[in-house]
Amino acid sequence: MTRPTLEFWYEFGSTYTYLSVMRIEALAEAAGVPLAWKPFLLMPVLDHLGVGNPFTTNTAKGAYMWADLMRRAEALDIPIERPSVYPPNSLVTARVARLGLDEGWGVAFTKEAFRRHWMNGVIIGTDENTQSSLIAAGQDPEPTLARALAEANKEALRAQTAQAIELGLFGAPSFVVDGEIFWGDDRLEEALQRAAGRR
Amino acid sequence: MTRPTLEFWYEFGSTYTYLSVMRIEALAEAAGVPLAWKPFLLMPVLDHLGVGNPFTTNTAKGAYMWADLMRRAEALDIPIERPSVYPPNSLVTARVARLGLDEGWGVAFTKEAFRRHWMNGVIIGTDENTQSSLIAAGQDPEPTLARALAEANKEALRAQTAQAIELGLFGAPSFVVDGEIFWGDDRLEEALQRAAGRR
């Protein structure tokens, strides 16, 4: 019997995704569950659904999100500093990650980009974040960015975002196991249990 | 030192609120935390915030909500049948509950109304639900409804809804401890820990 893969659908502009980025590898490894990283762009998904970002269109929900995020980070013992920009422009970072996942350095790049944004105030989407995250992931920024911004790779990210819509995603992070959706960092454990066949 | 009260802000049309209604009394008692039931109307709150019901305006989120709700009910061992109507019209039920909380039977009425809606398919807001829930809570339906629909009681519910807006609420169920908001049935344990002074 094949053990199902835990698909981690993430958006670089998403706040709760940071918590999952910091947790998911160790948890998946401990559960013996294969893990697939799936960067996508949430805004085209929300546009397709005809809705906006709930944290910017609903001020009360936005305020609550920051309080809840900080409480969860503290409970999970994850260092966190509220970045100066929300939401960051995640387009280029997502394209780079999409390329990196084809080339074997996408997970390292993803973690470096999130860590810089949430620990060091180096905003995702800035040249400084992209370049230093690439270097930390062992890549030469200039040629890598050229490949990331080539049409074939742009199309690969568009296709992945279209797949997110097809799956029925509407937020990030989302975890998908055999087509079943678990939405939010606080559903990561439940998704892992499903993938591990324990529920 | 006074132990803070756990305020349970709920809306009769809210789906996840059913789970909290079934859980909160035993949990609060076990934690030794005073519990205050606060029915309010969510739609005026969302109107005030300029947003709609996310489960009806965002079809993907709505579909996910039902799947997640059923999974959570199963995990919590709470019997549940998806009602034929969503959202129900909760106005009269909320007015009755608001009155009942002044008169000592509001918690019993609330539980009866939710149980009928989620276990027996008797939709909240229908005469059948209101009347049979009142009888089960030991009240004579006709005179009680007359008091519930009197101007003073309507005003009491409006005031409570205004207080929800002031607190910064944007969804239900919400738990408030010393002004701090915990949103969603899946934050009930965290709110209880805060009220009990354990975190």
Interface residues (C-beta under 8 A of the other chain):
Chain A: L49 G50 V51 P54 T57 N58 T59 A60 K61 A63 Y64 A67 D68 R71 A75 G168 L169 F170 G171 E180 I181 F182 W183 D186 R187 E190 R199
Chain B: L49 G50 V51 P54 T57 N58 T59 A60 K61 A63 Y64 A67 D68 R71 A75 G168 L169 F170 G171 E180 I181 F182 W183 D186 R187 E190 R199
